[in-house]
Amino acid sequence: MSPLNVYMGYDSREDAAFRVATASMFYNTKYHIDVCPLDLKWLRDRNLYWRENDPLASTEFAFSRFLVPYLNDYRGWAVFCDCDFMFRHDISTILDYRDETMGVLVVKHDYKPTETTKMDGRAQTQYPRKNWSSFMLINCGHEDVRRLTPEVVNRSSGQYLHRFQWLSEGAIGELPLEYNYLEGWNTKEQCPDPIAVHFTRGGPWLDKYKDVEYADEWNKYASIAPRLAK
């Protein structure tokens, strides 16, 4: 059985979030999962990422996520997720949604936050398809996806990348809300038992958000994260 390759955004300011996301993923599956952190220094050292820092980018992995198809050798399927996730159930169920006609599959949020800041004071921007790219099941060998060379990722605009303008419209598939439940935006009425909770505004690792929805579960995983995170 081939492993499920998960590429997770890594931000040096959110190490606790990364460790909990990884630990909760391992805790809830028996499937062989390989997690690769998209560490900016690692990518720069290998000359895979040379973009200048964007003052509007809210995370260190805002653009490096689009290197996933290249890192996966433009073969098979891979998952990308932000590090501010917590997994409550088995992520490997995502494989049931593979569709070779699609380049990526995402939860198609209509997310329009009212806050002007998030996390530790970072700007909260609004744009079409916001949060679609925060969790992606990627068909790395798809003809459209192969356009994402390191050169394209480093030189293209944020609009081109995050709005999926590198894909034909019919190649963007849809995942159920359970895979990218936005804490503070989505509700239990919409999704009573999410697989993946996304603390997109800020999570329990920050004092301001220590009492958000699902904080108790996050703290449970935090207590075992050093043991289970790889």
N, C-alpha and C positions, 0 to 999 in steps of 0.2 A: 504494500500500500504506500503510495507516494505521500510525502508529508505535505501539509498545507503550509505554504510560505506566507507568513504575515509580516509585512513591513510596517513598523510603527514609528510615527513621528517622535523624535526625541528633542526636547527643549531643556537646556541646562537649568532653566528656572523652574522646571516642573518634573524633577527627578522622582519625587514621591508619586506623582500621578502616573508616570511611566511604570514604576515598579508595581503599583497596584493593578494597573491595566493588564500587565503581563501575568502577574500572579493569579488574578481572577480568571484569566483565559485558561491557564494551565489547570487550575483547580476544577474547572467545570467540563473538562473533556478528557477522554481516553485516547483521542486521535493523536497521531504524531504531528505536532505543530512546531515549526521553526519560526522564531521571532527574530527579526533583524531590525535593530534600531537605526533610524535614519539620522545618524549623528553628523552634524554639519562639519565638524573638524575632520572626521574620517573621510567624508566625501571630498572635502577640499584637498586633503593630503593626497588623494588619489586622482586629483585633477578631473573629477566628475562634476564638480560644482564650483563655479567661479563668478556667479552673480554678485553684484554689490548688494549690501544689506539694504533692504527696502524699508523706509521708515513707516510705511503703512502696513507692513506684514506683522501680524499679531503673534506669530510663532517663528521659530528658527527653521521649521520645516514647511513653511508656506508654499514653497515651490519645489523643494526636493522630492516631494511625494510623487511627482510626475516622472521621476527616474525609475520607478518600480518596474515598468516593463523591461527597460534596459538591464536592470540588476537581476531580473529573472530570465535573462537571455532570450527575451521575446518568445518565450515558450510557456505553455500551460496556463494555469490560473493562479492568481495571487490576490491577497487581500491587503489593502492599505487601511490603516485607521489612525486617527489622532491619538495622542497619549492620554487625553483627558476622558477616557472611556472606562467603564467598569462592566465586566461581563458576568451575567447572572446565570446563563445557560450555555450550552455547548456551541461554540462558534462554528464547528465543522458542519453544522446543519446548513450553513451558507452554500455548501457545495451542491445542495439539491436544486439551486437556482441557476446553475450553469446553463448557458444558452450560447452555442457557438456562433449564432448570428449577431450577438451583442458584443460590443467592445468593452463596455463597463456596465455594471448594474449598481444602482444607488437607491437610497431612500429619497424620493423627490419631494423634499420639504418646500413649503411656501413660508419660509422663515423671515419674519420682519420684526426684529427686536426693537423695543422702544428705548432700551438703555443706550447711553452714549459711550459707556466704558464697560469693560469686562475684566475678569481675572484680577491682576494687580494694577489696574489703572490703564490697561491697554485700550486703544480706541476700538469701539464696536462699529464696524462699517456695515453698510447694507449694499447688496448687489444681487442681481438675478442668480438663481440657483445656489444661494448661500447655503453652506453646509452639505451640499451634495457630495463634494469631494472629501469630506471628513471621514467617510467610510465607503470604500469602493471594492467591489469584487471585479477584478480586472482580467480580461481575456488577453493575455500578453502577446499572443501570436496573431491577433486580429489585424487585418490589413490597415485599418485606421490607427490603431494603437501603436503600430510600428513607426508611426510618424514621430513619436516622442523620443527622439535621439537626445543625448546630452546637449548637443548644440542647440536644438529647438527649446529644450527646457531652460537653458541658461539665457537665451536671447529673446524669448517670447514674452508678451505682456501678461500680466495677471489675468486680464479679461480673457485672453485667448485660452489660457490654461484652465482657469477655474470655471469658466462657463462652457467648457467642453467643445470649444469651437474647432478642435482638432478631430472631432468625431462627426460623422454624418448623423443627422437627427434621429434616424431610425435605429441607430446602433447604441442608444442609451437605454438600457433596460431598467426595470423597477424592482426594488426589494421591498418587503413589508416593513412597516414602521418599527417593528420589534428589533430591527438591527441598528437603528440609530434614533433612539428615543431621546429627544432634547429636553433635559431637565429644565423646568421653569417655563417651557413652551408647550410641550405635549402634556397630556393628562392621562390618568389611569382609566378614565372613561374611554379615551381613544385607544389605549393600549394597556390593558391590565397587568400584563406579565412580560415586560420587555426582556429581550435577550441581551441587549447592549444599551447601557445608559450613558449618555454623552453629557458631561458637565461643561457644556460649551460656554456658559457665563462665568464659571468658576466653581471649584469643587471643595470638598472638605479639607484639603491640604492648605487652604487659605482661610484665615480667621473669619473673613467676611461671609464665607459660604459654608461654615462648619455645620449648619443646621439645615442644609438643603434636603430635598427629597432624596431618599436612598443613601443618606449620609451614614446611617447605622451599618448598612451593608458594606459601604466603602471602608469604614473603619475596621470591620471584621477582616477584610482582605488585607488591609494595611498591617494588621498584626501578624500576618503570615507571609507578607510580601518578601522579606529578605530570604526566607527559606524556599519559596516556590519560584520567584522570579529568576530568570536566567540571563 
